[in-house]
Amino acid sequence: MKRRDIAICIILWLVTCGFYGIYWMIVLNDETNALAGRQGQSGGMVFLLSLITCGIYGLVWLYQMGEAVEQLHEQHGQPRGSAPLLYLLLGVFGFGIVSYALLQNELNQYIA
């Protein structure tokens, strides 16, 4: 696991017309599950399910990642917030890239 510069990730997403977003989704999933100690689905499976369901599973995934972030906060004695709902709403309204950036920001806090 490594810290990622959010600005670089967003630029790569835009320059590669979204292909970097696929990689970023897979990595975010796997790293979030590892940090939170969750036995969730692999990043590749998340991408495949999102592809098969035309993005609907991607919204479910954003909500699940929000729950994982809240679980991380609890493990470190921080108060819970509303990350699941925030990530879901951003995804529903077409701002999934913002959800990814927020999730990466949360992960960067816990990655040495």
Phi and psi restraints in degrees (range 20) as a CNS / XPLOR table:
assign (resid 1 and name C) (resid 2 and name N)
       (resid 2 and name CA) (resid 2 and name C) 1.0 -143.2 20.0 2
assign (resid 2 and name N) (resid 2 and name CA)
       (resid 2 and name C) (resid 3 and name N) 1.0 155.7 20.0 2
assign (resid 2 and name C) (resid 3 and name N)
       (resid 3 and name CA) (resid 3 and name C) 1.0 -71.2 20.0 2
assign (resid 3 and name N) (resid 3 and name CA)
       (resid 3 and name C) (resid 4 and name N) 1.0 140.3 20.0 2
assign (resid 3 and name C) (resid 4 and name N)
       (resid 4 and name CA) (resid 4 and name C) 1.0 -118.0 20.0 2
assign (resid 4 and name N) (resid 4 and name CA)
       (resid 4 and name C) (resid 5 and name N) 1.0 139.5 20.0 2
assign (resid 4 and name C) (resid 5 and name N)
       (resid 5 and name CA) (resid 5 and name C) 1.0 -76.8 20.0 2
assign (resid 5 and name N) (resid 5 and name CA)
       (resid 5 and name C) (resid 6 and name N) 1.0 119.1 20.0 2
assign (resid 5 and name C) (resid 6 and name N)
       (resid 6 and name CA) (resid 6 and name C) 1.0 -64.1 20.0 2
assign (resid 6 and name N) (resid 6 and name CA)
       (resid 6 and name C) (resid 7 and name N) 1.0 -40.2 20.0 2
assign (resid 6 and name C) (resid 7 and name N)
       (resid 7 and name CA) (resid 7 and name C) 1.0 -62.2 20.0 2
assign (resid 7 and name N) (resid 7 and name CA)
       (resid 7 and name C) (resid 8 and name N) 1.0 -41.9 20.0 2
assign (resid 7 and name C) (resid 8 and name N)
       (resid 8 and name CA) (resid 8 and name C) 1.0 -63.5 20.0 2
assign (resid 8 and name N) (resid 8 and name CA)
       (resid 8 and name C) (resid 9 and name N) 1.0 -41.8 20.0 2
assign (resid 8 and name C) (resid 9 and name N)
       (resid 9 and name CA) (resid 9 and name C) 1.0 -61.5 20.0 2
assign (resid 9 and name N) (resid 9 and name CA)
       (resid 9 and name C) (resid 10 and name N) 1.0 -42.9 20.0 2
assign (resid 9 and name C) (resid 10 and name N)
       (resid 10 and name CA) (resid 10 and name C) 1.0 -66.5 20.0 2
assign (resid 10 and name N) (resid 10 and name CA)
       (resid 10 and name C) (resid 11 and name N) 1.0 -42.8 20.0 2
assign (resid 10 and name C) (resid 11 and name N)
       (resid 11 and name CA) (resid 11 and name C) 1.0 -61.8 20.0 2
assign (resid 11 and name N) (resid 11 and name CA)
       (resid 11 and name C) (resid 12 and name N) 1.0 -45.1 20.0 2
assign (resid 11 and name C) (resid 12 and name N)
       (resid 12 and name CA) (resid 12 and name C) 1.0 -61.9 20.0 2
assign (resid 12 and name N) (resid 12 and name CA)
       (resid 12 and name C) (resid 13 and name N) 1.0 -39.3 20.0 2
assign (resid 12 and name C) (resid 13 and name N)
       (resid 13 and name CA) (resid 13 and name C) 1.0 -58.1 20.0 2
assign (resid 13 and name N) (resid 13 and name CA)
       (resid 13 and name C) (resid 14 and name N) 1.0 -47.9 20.0 2
assign (resid 13 and name C) (resid 14 and name N)
       (resid 14 and name CA) (resid 14 and name C) 1.0 -69.0 20.0 2
assign (resid 14 and name N) (resid 14 and name CA)
       (resid 14 and name C) (resid 15 and name N) 1.0 -42.9 20.0 2
assign (resid 14 and name C) (resid 15 and name N)
       (resid 15 and name CA) (resid 15 and name C) 1.0 -66.2 20.0 2
assign (resid 15 and name N) (resid 15 and name CA)
       (resid 15 and name C) (resid 16 and name N) 1.0 -35.3 20.0 2
assign (resid 15 and name C) (resid 16 and name N)
       (resid 16 and name CA) (resid 16 and name C) 1.0 -93.0 20.0 2
assign (resid 16 and name N) (resid 16 and name CA)
       (resid 16 and name C) (resid 17 and name N) 1.0 12.5 20.0 2
assign (resid 16 and name C) (resid 17 and name N)
       (resid 17 and name CA) (resid 17 and name C) 1.0 55.8 20.0 2
assign (resid 17 and name N) (resid 17 and name CA)
       (resid 17 and name C) (resid 18 and name N) 1.0 36.9 20.0 2
assign (resid 17 and name C) (resid 18 and name N)
       (resid 18 and name CA) (resid 18 and name C) 1.0 97.3 20.0 2
assign (resid 18 and name N) (resid 18 and name CA)
       (resid 18 and name C) (resid 19 and name N) 1.0 -10.7 20.0 2
assign (resid 18 and name C) (resid 19 and name N)
       (resid 19 and name CA) (resid 19 and name C) 1.0 -65.8 20.0 2
assign (resid 19 and name N) (resid 19 and name CA)
       (resid 19 and name C) (resid 20 and name N) 1.0 -36.1 20.0 2
assign (resid 19 and name C) (resid 20 and name N)
       (resid 20 and name CA) (resid 20 and name C) 1.0 -65.2 20.0 2
assign (resid 20 and name N) (resid 20 and name CA)
       (resid 20 and name C) (resid 21 and name N) 1.0 -29.3 20.0 2
assign (resid 20 and name C) (resid 21 and name N)
       (resid 21 and name CA) (resid 21 and name C) 1.0 -60.7 20.0 2
assign (resid 21 and name N) (resid 21 and name CA)
       (resid 21 and name C) (resid 22 and name N) 1.0 -35.0 20.0 2
assign (resid 21 and name C) (resid 22 and name N)
       (resid 22 and name CA) (resid 22 and name C) 1.0 -64.0 20.0 2
assign (resid 22 and name N) (resid 22 and name CA)
       (resid 22 and name C) (resid 23 and name N) 1.0 -48.6 20.0 2
assign (resid 22 and name C) (resid 23 and name N)
       (resid 23 and name CA) (resid 23 and name C) 1.0 -61.4 20.0 2
assign (resid 23 and name N) (resid 23 and name CA)
       (resid 23 and name C) (resid 24 and name N) 1.0 -43.7 20.0 2
assign (resid 23 and name C) (resid 24 and name N)
       (resid 24 and name CA) (resid 24 and name C) 1.0 -62.4 20.0 2
assign (resid 24 and name N) (resid 24 and name CA)
       (resid 24 and name C) (resid 25 and name N) 1.0 -39.8 20.0 2
assign (resid 24 and name C) (resid 25 and name N)
       (resid 25 and name CA) (resid 25 and name C) 1.0 -61.1 20.0 2
assign (resid 25 and name N) (resid 25 and name CA)
       (resid 25 and name C) (resid 26 and name N) 1.0 -46.2 20.0 2
assign (resid 25 and name C) (resid 26 and name N)
       (resid 26 and name CA) (resid 26 and name C) 1.0 -62.1 20.0 2
assign (resid 26 and name N) (resid 26 and name CA)
       (resid 26 and name C) (resid 27 and name N) 1.0 -45.8 20.0 2
assign (resid 26 and name C) (resid 27 and name N)
       (resid 27 and name CA) (resid 27 and name C) 1.0 -68.0 20.0 2
assign (resid 27 and name N) (resid 27 and name CA)
       (resid 27 and name C) (resid 28 and name N) 1.0 -43.0 20.0 2
assign (resid 27 and name C) (resid 28 and name N)
       (resid 28 and name CA) (resid 28 and name C) 1.0 -58.4 20.0 2
assign (resid 28 and name N) (resid 28 and name CA)
       (resid 28 and name C) (resid 29 and name N) 1.0 -43.4 20.0 2
assign (resid 28 and name C) (resid 29 and name N)
       (resid 29 and name CA) (resid 29 and name C) 1.0 -60.5 20.0 2
assign (resid 29 and name N) (resid 29 and name CA)
       (resid 29 and name C) (resid 30 and name N) 1.0 -52.0 20.0 2
assign (resid 29 and name C) (resid 30 and name N)
       (resid 30 and name CA) (resid 30 and name C) 1.0 -65.5 20.0 2
assign (resid 30 and name N) (resid 30 and name CA)
       (resid 30 and name C) (resid 31 and name N) 1.0 -41.1 20.0 2
assign (resid 30 and name C) (resid 31 and name N)
       (resid 31 and name CA) (resid 31 and name C) 1.0 -70.7 20.0 2
assign (resid 31 and name N) (resid 31 and name CA)
       (resid 31 and name C) (resid 32 and name N) 1.0 -38.0 20.0 2
assign (resid 31 and name C) (resid 32 and name N)
       (resid 32 and name CA) (resid 32 and name C) 1.0 -64.6 20.0 2
assign (resid 32 and name N) (resid 32 and name CA)
       (resid 32 and name C) (resid 33 and name N) 1.0 -44.5 20.0 2
assign (resid 32 and name C) (resid 33 and name N)
       (resid 33 and name CA) (resid 33 and name C) 1.0 -62.7 20.0 2
assign (resid 33 and name N) (resid 33 and name CA)
       (resid 33 and name C) (resid 34 and name N) 1.0 -40.1 20.0 2
assign (resid 33 and name C) (resid 34 and name N)
       (resid 34 and name CA) (resid 34 and name C) 1.0 -66.1 20.0 2
assign (resid 34 and name N) (resid 34 and name CA)
       (resid 34 and name C) (resid 35 and name N) 1.0 -45.1 20.0 2
assign (resid 34 and name C) (resid 35 and name N)
       (resid 35 and name CA) (resid 35 and name C) 1.0 -67.7 20.0 2
assign (resid 35 and name N) (resid 35 and name CA)
       (resid 35 and name C) (resid 36 and name N) 1.0 -37.6 20.0 2
assign (resid 35 and name C) (resid 36 and name N)
       (resid 36 and name CA) (resid 36 and name C) 1.0 -84.2 20.0 2
assign (resid 36 and name N) (resid 36 and name CA)
       (resid 36 and name C) (resid 37 and name N) 1.0 -8.2 20.0 2
assign (resid 36 and name C) (resid 37 and name N)
       (resid 37 and name CA) (resid 37 and name C) 1.0 70.9 20.0 2
assign (resid 37 and name N) (resid 37 and name CA)
       (resid 37 and name C) (resid 38 and name N) 1.0 31.3 20.0 2
assign (resid 37 and name C) (resid 38 and name N)
       (resid 38 and name CA) (resid 38 and name C) 1.0 -96.4 20.0 2
assign (resid 38 and name N) (resid 38 and name CA)
       (resid 38 and name C) (resid 39 and name N) 1.0 150.4 20.0 2
assign (resid 38 and name C) (resid 39 and name N)
       (resid 39 and name CA) (resid 39 and name C) 1.0 -102.5 20.0 2
assign (resid 39 and name N) (resid 39 and name CA)
       (resid 39 and name C) (resid 40 and name N) 1.0 60.3 20.0 2
assign (resid 39 and name C) (resid 40 and name N)
       (resid 40 and name CA) (resid 40 and name C) 1.0 -85.7 20.0 2
assign (resid 40 and name N) (resid 40 and name CA)
       (resid 40 and name C) (resid 41 and name N) 1.0 -176.7 20.0 2
assign (resid 40 and name C) (resid 41 and name N)
       (resid 41 and name CA) (resid 41 and name C) 1.0 -72.2 20.0 2
assign (resid 41 and name N) (resid 41 and name CA)
       (resid 41 and name C) (resid 42 and name N) 1.0 155.7 20.0 2
assign (resid 41 and name C) (resid 42 and name N)
       (resid 42 and name CA) (resid 42 and name C) 1.0 -69.9 20.0 2
assign (resid 42 and name N) (resid 42 and name CA)
       (resid 42 and name C) (resid 43 and name N) 1.0 159.1 20.0 2
assign (resid 42 and name C) (resid 43 and name N)
       (resid 43 and name CA) (resid 43 and name C) 1.0 -61.3 20.0 2
assign (resid 43 and name N) (resid 43 and name CA)
       (resid 43 and name C) (resid 44 and name N) 1.0 -38.3 20.0 2
assign (resid 43 and name C) (resid 44 and name N)
       (resid 44 and name CA) (resid 44 and name C) 1.0 -62.6 20.0 2
assign (resid 44 and name N) (resid 44 and name CA)
       (resid 44 and name C) (resid 45 and name N) 1.0 -39.9 20.0 2
assign (resid 44 and name C) (resid 45 and name N)
       (resid 45 and name CA) (resid 45 and name C) 1.0 -68.0 20.0 2
assign (resid 45 and name N) (resid 45 and name CA)
       (resid 45 and name C) (resid 46 and name N) 1.0 -37.9 20.0 2
assign (resid 45 and name C) (resid 46 and name N)
       (resid 46 and name CA) (resid 46 and name C) 1.0 -61.1 20.0 2
assign (resid 46 and name N) (resid 46 and name CA)
       (resid 46 and name C) (resid 47 and name N) 1.0 -45.1 20.0 2
assign (resid 46 and name C) (resid 47 and name N)
       (resid 47 and name CA) (resid 47 and name C) 1.0 -62.3 20.0 2
assign (resid 47 and name N) (resid 47 and name CA)
       (resid 47 and name C) (resid 48 and name N) 1.0 -45.0 20.0 2
assign (resid 47 and name C) (resid 48 and name N)
       (resid 48 and name CA) (resid 48 and name C) 1.0 -61.5 20.0 2
assign (resid 48 and name N) (resid 48 and name CA)
       (resid 48 and name C) (resid 49 and name N) 1.0 -45.4 20.0 2
assign (resid 48 and name C) (resid 49 and name N)
       (resid 49 and name CA) (resid 49 and name C) 1.0 -64.6 20.0 2
assign (resid 49 and name N) (resid 49 and name CA)
       (resid 49 and name C) (resid 50 and name N) 1.0 -37.4 20.0 2
assign (resid 49 and name C) (resid 50 and name N)
       (resid 50 and name CA) (resid 50 and name C) 1.0 -64.8 20.0 2
assign (resid 50 and name N) (resid 50 and name CA)
       (resid 50 and name C) (resid 51 and name N) 1.0 -39.7 20.0 2
assign (resid 50 and name C) (resid 51 and name N)
       (resid 51 and name CA) (resid 51 and name C) 1.0 -65.9 20.0 2
assign (resid 51 and name N) (resid 51 and name CA)
       (resid 51 and name C) (resid 52 and name N) 1.0 -45.4 20.0 2
assign (resid 51 and name C) (resid 52 and name N)
       (resid 52 and name CA) (resid 52 and name C) 1.0 -65.2 20.0 2
assign (resid 52 and name N) (resid 52 and name CA)
       (resid 52 and name C) (resid 53 and name N) 1.0 -37.0 20.0 2
assign (resid 52 and name C) (resid 53 and name N)
       (resid 53 and name CA) (resid 53 and name C) 1.0 -94.2 20.0 2
assign (resid 53 and name N) (resid 53 and name CA)
       (resid 53 and name C) (resid 54 and name N) 1.0 14.4 20.0 2
assign (resid 53 and name C) (resid 54 and name N)
       (resid 54 and name CA) (resid 54 and name C) 1.0 56.8 20.0 2
assign (resid 54 and name N) (resid 54 and name CA)
       (resid 54 and name C) (resid 55 and name N) 1.0 38.5 20.0 2
assign (resid 54 and name C) (resid 55 and name N)
       (resid 55 and name CA) (resid 55 and name C) 1.0 93.8 20.0 2
assign (resid 55 and name N) (resid 55 and name CA)
       (resid 55 and name C) (resid 56 and name N) 1.0 -10.2 20.0 2
assign (resid 55 and name C) (resid 56 and name N)
       (resid 56 and name CA) (resid 56 and name C) 1.0 -64.3 20.0 2
assign (resid 56 and name N) (resid 56 and name CA)
       (resid 56 and name C) (resid 57 and name N) 1.0 -42.5 20.0 2
assign (resid 56 and name C) (resid 57 and name N)
       (resid 57 and name CA) (resid 57 and name C) 1.0 -65.5 20.0 2
assign (resid 57 and name N) (resid 57 and name CA)
       (resid 57 and name C) (resid 58 and name N) 1.0 -27.4 20.0 2
assign (resid 57 and name C) (resid 58 and name N)
       (resid 58 and name CA) (resid 58 and name C) 1.0 -60.1 20.0 2
assign (resid 58 and name N) (resid 58 and name CA)
       (resid 58 and name C) (resid 59 and name N) 1.0 -34.8 20.0 2
assign (resid 58 and name C) (resid 59 and name N)
       (resid 59 and name CA) (resid 59 and name C) 1.0 -69.7 20.0 2
assign (resid 59 and name N) (resid 59 and name CA)
       (resid 59 and name C) (resid 60 and name N) 1.0 -40.9 20.0 2
assign (resid 59 and name C) (resid 60 and name N)
       (resid 60 and name CA) (resid 60 and name C) 1.0 -61.3 20.0 2
assign (resid 60 and name N) (resid 60 and name CA)
       (resid 60 and name C) (resid 61 and name N) 1.0 -41.7 20.0 2
assign (resid 60 and name C) (resid 61 and name N)
       (resid 61 and name CA) (resid 61 and name C) 1.0 -62.4 20.0 2
assign (resid 61 and name N) (resid 61 and name CA)
       (resid 61 and name C) (resid 62 and name N) 1.0 -42.8 20.0 2
assign (resid 61 and name C) (resid 62 and name N)
       (resid 62 and name CA) (resid 62 and name C) 1.0 -59.0 20.0 2
assign (resid 62 and name N) (resid 62 and name CA)
       (resid 62 and name C) (resid 63 and name N) 1.0 -42.3 20.0 2
assign (resid 62 and name C) (resid 63 and name N)
       (resid 63 and name CA) (resid 63 and name C) 1.0 -62.7 20.0 2
assign (resid 63 and name N) (resid 63 and name CA)
       (resid 63 and name C) (resid 64 and name N) 1.0 -44.0 20.0 2
assign (resid 63 and name C) (resid 64 and name N)
       (resid 64 and name CA) (resid 64 and name C) 1.0 -63.6 20.0 2
assign (resid 64 and name N) (resid 64 and name CA)
       (resid 64 and name C) (resid 65 and name N) 1.0 -37.2 20.0 2
assign (resid 64 and name C) (resid 65 and name N)
       (resid 65 and name CA) (resid 65 and name C) 1.0 -67.3 20.0 2
assign (resid 65 and name N) (resid 65 and name CA)
       (resid 65 and name C) (resid 66 and name N) 1.0 -34.9 20.0 2
assign (resid 65 and name C) (resid 66 and name N)
       (resid 66 and name CA) (resid 66 and name C) 1.0 -62.7 20.0 2
assign (resid 66 and name N) (resid 66 and name CA)
       (resid 66 and name C) (resid 67 and name N) 1.0 -40.8 20.0 2
assign (resid 66 and name C) (resid 67 and name N)
       (resid 67 and name CA) (resid 67 and name C) 1.0 -63.8 20.0 2
assign (resid 67 and name N) (resid 67 and name CA)
       (resid 67 and name C) (resid 68 and name N) 1.0 -38.9 20.0 2
assign (resid 67 and name C) (resid 68 and name N)
       (resid 68 and name CA) (resid 68 and name C) 1.0 -65.1 20.0 2
assign (resid 68 and name N) (resid 68 and name CA)
       (resid 68 and name C) (resid 69 and name N) 1.0 -38.3 20.0 2
assign (resid 68 and name C) (resid 69 and name N)
       (resid 69 and name CA) (resid 69 and name C) 1.0 -63.2 20.0 2
assign (resid 69 and name N) (resid 69 and name CA)
       (resid 69 and name C) (resid 70 and name N) 1.0 -42.9 20.0 2
assign (resid 69 and name C) (resid 70 and name N)
       (resid 70 and name CA) (resid 70 and name C) 1.0 -62.9 20.0 2
assign (resid 70 and name N) (resid 70 and name CA)
       (resid 70 and name C) (resid 71 and name N) 1.0 -37.2 20.0 2
assign (resid 70 and name C) (resid 71 and name N)
       (resid 71 and name CA) (resid 71 and name C) 1.0 -64.1 20.0 2
assign (resid 71 and name N) (resid 71 and name CA)
       (resid 71 and name C) (resid 72 and name N) 1.0 -41.1 20.0 2
assign (resid 71 and name C) (resid 72 and name N)
       (resid 72 and name CA) (resid 72 and name C) 1.0 -61.1 20.0 2
assign (resid 72 and name N) (resid 72 and name CA)
       (resid 72 and name C) (resid 73 and name N) 1.0 -43.9 20.0 2
assign (resid 72 and name C) (resid 73 and name N)
       (resid 73 and name CA) (resid 73 and name C) 1.0 -60.6 20.0 2
assign (resid 73 and name N) (resid 73 and name CA)
       (resid 73 and name C) (resid 74 and name N) 1.0 -42.8 20.0 2
assign (resid 73 and name C) (resid 74 and name N)
       (resid 74 and name CA) (resid 74 and name C) 1.0 -62.7 20.0 2
assign (resid 74 and name N) (resid 74 and name CA)
       (resid 74 and name C) (resid 75 and name N) 1.0 -41.1 20.0 2
assign (resid 74 and name C) (resid 75 and name N)
       (resid 75 and name CA) (resid 75 and name C) 1.0 -62.9 20.0 2
assign (resid 75 and name N) (resid 75 and name CA)
       (resid 75 and name C) (resid 76 and name N) 1.0 -28.2 20.0 2
assign (resid 75 and name C) (resid 76 and name N)
       (resid 76 and name CA) (resid 76 and name C) 1.0 -103.3 20.0 2
assign (resid 76 and name N) (resid 76 and name CA)
       (resid 76 and name C) (resid 77 and name N) 1.0 14.4 20.0 2
assign (resid 76 and name C) (resid 77 and name N)
       (resid 77 and name CA) (resid 77 and name C) 1.0 72.2 20.0 2
assign (resid 77 and name N) (resid 77 and name CA)
       (resid 77 and name C) (resid 78 and name N) 1.0 22.8 20.0 2
assign (resid 77 and name C) (resid 78 and name N)
       (resid 78 and name CA) (resid 78 and name C) 1.0 -100.2 20.0 2
assign (resid 78 and name N) (resid 78 and name CA)
       (resid 78 and name C) (resid 79 and name N) 1.0 153.7 20.0 2
assign (resid 78 and name C) (resid 79 and name N)
       (resid 79 and name CA) (resid 79 and name C) 1.0 -70.1 20.0 2
assign (resid 79 and name N) (resid 79 and name CA)
       (resid 79 and name C) (resid 80 and name N) 1.0 151.1 20.0 2
assign (resid 79 and name C) (resid 80 and name N)
       (resid 80 and name CA) (resid 80 and name C) 1.0 -74.5 20.0 2
assign (resid 80 and name N) (resid 80 and name CA)
       (resid 80 and name C) (resid 81 and name N) 1.0 153.0 20.0 2
assign (resid 80 and name C) (resid 81 and name N)
       (resid 81 and name CA) (resid 81 and name C) 1.0 -124.3 20.0 2
assign (resid 81 and name N) (resid 81 and name CA)
       (resid 81 and name C) (resid 82 and name N) 1.0 -145.4 20.0 2
assign (resid 81 and name C) (resid 82 and name N)
       (resid 82 and name CA) (resid 82 and name C) 1.0 -124.1 20.0 2
assign (resid 82 and name N) (resid 82 and name CA)
       (resid 82 and name C) (resid 83 and name N) 1.0 37.2 20.0 2
assign (resid 82 and name C) (resid 83 and name N)
       (resid 83 and name CA) (resid 83 and name C) 1.0 -57.6 20.0 2
assign (resid 83 and name N) (resid 83 and name CA)
       (resid 83 and name C) (resid 84 and name N) 1.0 -43.7 20.0 2
assign (resid 83 and name C) (resid 84 and name N)
       (resid 84 and name CA) (resid 84 and name C) 1.0 -57.8 20.0 2
assign (resid 84 and name N) (resid 84 and name CA)
       (resid 84 and name C) (resid 85 and name N) 1.0 -46.8 20.0 2
assign (resid 84 and name C) (resid 85 and name N)
       (resid 85 and name CA) (resid 85 and name C) 1.0 -67.8 20.0 2
assign (resid 85 and name N) (resid 85 and name CA)
       (resid 85 and name C) (resid 86 and name N) 1.0 -40.4 20.0 2
assign (resid 85 and name C) (resid 86 and name N)
       (resid 86 and name CA) (resid 86 and name C) 1.0 -61.9 20.0 2
assign (resid 86 and name N) (resid 86 and name CA)
       (resid 86 and name C) (resid 87 and name N) 1.0 -49.1 20.0 2
assign (resid 86 and name C) (resid 87 and name N)
       (resid 87 and name CA) (resid 87 and name C) 1.0 -61.2 20.0 2
assign (resid 87 and name N) (resid 87 and name CA)
       (resid 87 and name C) (resid 88 and name N) 1.0 -42.4 20.0 2
assign (resid 87 and name C) (resid 88 and name N)
       (resid 88 and name CA) (resid 88 and name C) 1.0 -63.4 20.0 2
assign (resid 88 and name N) (resid 88 and name CA)
       (resid 88 and name C) (resid 89 and name N) 1.0 -48.3 20.0 2
assign (resid 88 and name C) (resid 89 and name N)
       (resid 89 and name CA) (resid 89 and name C) 1.0 -63.1 20.0 2
assign (resid 89 and name N) (resid 89 and name CA)
       (resid 89 and name C) (resid 90 and name N) 1.0 -40.5 20.0 2
assign (resid 89 and name C) (resid 90 and name N)
       (resid 90 and name CA) (resid 90 and name C) 1.0 -61.2 20.0 2
assign (resid 90 and name N) (resid 90 and name CA)
       (resid 90 and name C) (resid 91 and name N) 1.0 -41.3 20.0 2
assign (resid 90 and name C) (resid 91 and name N)
       (resid 91 and name CA) (resid 91 and name C) 1.0 -65.8 20.0 2
assign (resid 91 and name N) (resid 91 and name CA)
       (resid 91 and name C) (resid 92 and name N) 1.0 -42.1 20.0 2
assign (resid 91 and name C) (resid 92 and name N)
       (resid 92 and name CA) (resid 92 and name C) 1.0 -61.8 20.0 2
assign (resid 92 and name N) (resid 92 and name CA)
       (resid 92 and name C) (resid 93 and name N) 1.0 -39.1 20.0 2
assign (resid 92 and name C) (resid 93 and name N)
       (resid 93 and name CA) (resid 93 and name C) 1.0 -91.3 20.0 2
assign (resid 93 and name N) (resid 93 and name CA)
       (resid 93 and name C) (resid 94 and name N) 1.0 14.0 20.0 2
assign (resid 93 and name C) (resid 94 and name N)
       (resid 94 and name CA) (resid 94 and name C) 1.0 86.2 20.0 2
assign (resid 94 and name N) (resid 94 and name CA)
       (resid 94 and name C) (resid 95 and name N) 1.0 15.5 20.0 2
assign (resid 94 and name C) (resid 95 and name N)
       (resid 95 and name CA) (resid 95 and name C) 1.0 -112.3 20.0 2
assign (resid 95 and name N) (resid 95 and name CA)
       (resid 95 and name C) (resid 96 and name N) 1.0 42.6 20.0 2
assign (resid 95 and name C) (resid 96 and name N)
       (resid 96 and name CA) (resid 96 and name C) 1.0 -59.1 20.0 2
assign (resid 96 and name N) (resid 96 and name CA)
       (resid 96 and name C) (resid 97 and name N) 1.0 -33.6 20.0 2
assign (resid 96 and name C) (resid 97 and name N)
       (resid 97 and name CA) (resid 97 and name C) 1.0 -61.7 20.0 2
assign (resid 97 and name N) (resid 97 and name CA)
       (resid 97 and name C) (resid 98 and name N) 1.0 -32.3 20.0 2
assign (resid 97 and name C) (resid 98 and name N)
       (resid 98 and name CA) (resid 98 and name C) 1.0 -69.5 20.0 2
assign (resid 98 and name N) (resid 98 and name CA)
       (resid 98 and name C) (resid 99 and name N) 1.0 -38.8 20.0 2
assign (resid 98 and name C) (resid 99 and name N)
       (resid 99 and name CA) (resid 99 and name C) 1.0 -61.6 20.0 2
assign (resid 99 and name N) (resid 99 and name CA)
       (resid 99 and name C) (resid 100 and name N) 1.0 -43.3 20.0 2
assign (resid 99 and name C) (resid 100 and name N)
       (resid 100 and name CA) (resid 100 and name C) 1.0 -60.4 20.0 2
assign (resid 100 and name N) (resid 100 and name CA)
       (resid 100 and name C) (resid 101 and name N) 1.0 -44.0 20.0 2
assign (resid 100 and name C) (resid 101 and name N)
       (resid 101 and name CA) (resid 101 and name C) 1.0 -64.1 20.0 2
assign (resid 101 and name N) (resid 101 and name CA)
       (resid 101 and name C) (resid 102 and name N) 1.0 -42.9 20.0 2
assign (resid 101 and name C) (resid 102 and name N)
       (resid 102 and name CA) (resid 102 and name C) 1.0 -63.6 20.0 2
assign (resid 102 and name N) (resid 102 and name CA)
       (resid 102 and name C) (resid 103 and name N) 1.0 -41.7 20.0 2
assign (resid 102 and name C) (resid 103 and name N)
       (resid 103 and name CA) (resid 103 and name C) 1.0 -64.0 20.0 2
assign (resid 103 and name N) (resid 103 and name CA)
       (resid 103 and name C) (resid 104 and name N) 1.0 -43.3 20.0 2
assign (resid 103 and name C) (resid 104 and name N)
       (resid 104 and name CA) (resid 104 and name C) 1.0 -62.7 20.0 2
assign (resid 104 and name N) (resid 104 and name CA)
       (resid 104 and name C) (resid 105 and name N) 1.0 -38.8 20.0 2
assign (resid 104 and name C) (resid 105 and name N)
       (resid 105 and name CA) (resid 105 and name C) 1.0 -60.2 20.0 2
assign (resid 105 and name N) (resid 105 and name CA)
       (resid 105 and name C) (resid 106 and name N) 1.0 -43.0 20.0 2
assign (resid 105 and name C) (resid 106 and name N)
       (resid 106 and name CA) (resid 106 and name C) 1.0 -63.6 20.0 2
assign (resid 106 and name N) (resid 106 and name CA)
       (resid 106 and name C) (resid 107 and name N) 1.0 -43.9 20.0 2
assign (resid 106 and name C) (resid 107 and name N)
       (resid 107 and name CA) (resid 107 and name C) 1.0 -64.7 20.0 2
assign (resid 107 and name N) (resid 107 and name CA)
       (resid 107 and name C) (resid 108 and name N) 1.0 -39.8 20.0 2
assign (resid 107 and name C) (resid 108 and name N)
       (resid 108 and name CA) (resid 108 and name C) 1.0 -58.6 20.0 2
assign (resid 108 and name N) (resid 108 and name CA)
       (resid 108 and name C) (resid 109 and name N) 1.0 -28.3 20.0 2
assign (resid 108 and name C) (resid 109 and name N)
       (resid 109 and name CA) (resid 109 and name C) 1.0 -68.1 20.0 2
assign (resid 109 and name N) (resid 109 and name CA)
       (resid 109 and name C) (resid 110 and name N) 1.0 -27.5 20.0 2
assign (resid 109 and name C) (resid 110 and name N)
       (resid 110 and name CA) (resid 110 and name C) 1.0 -104.2 20.0 2
assign (resid 110 and name N) (resid 110 and name CA)
       (resid 110 and name C) (resid 111 and name N) 1.0 -6.6 20.0 2
assign (resid 110 and name C) (resid 111 and name N)
       (resid 111 and name CA) (resid 111 and name C) 1.0 -95.6 20.0 2
assign (resid 111 and name N) (resid 111 and name CA)
       (resid 111 and name C) (resid 112 and name N) 1.0 126.8 20.0 2
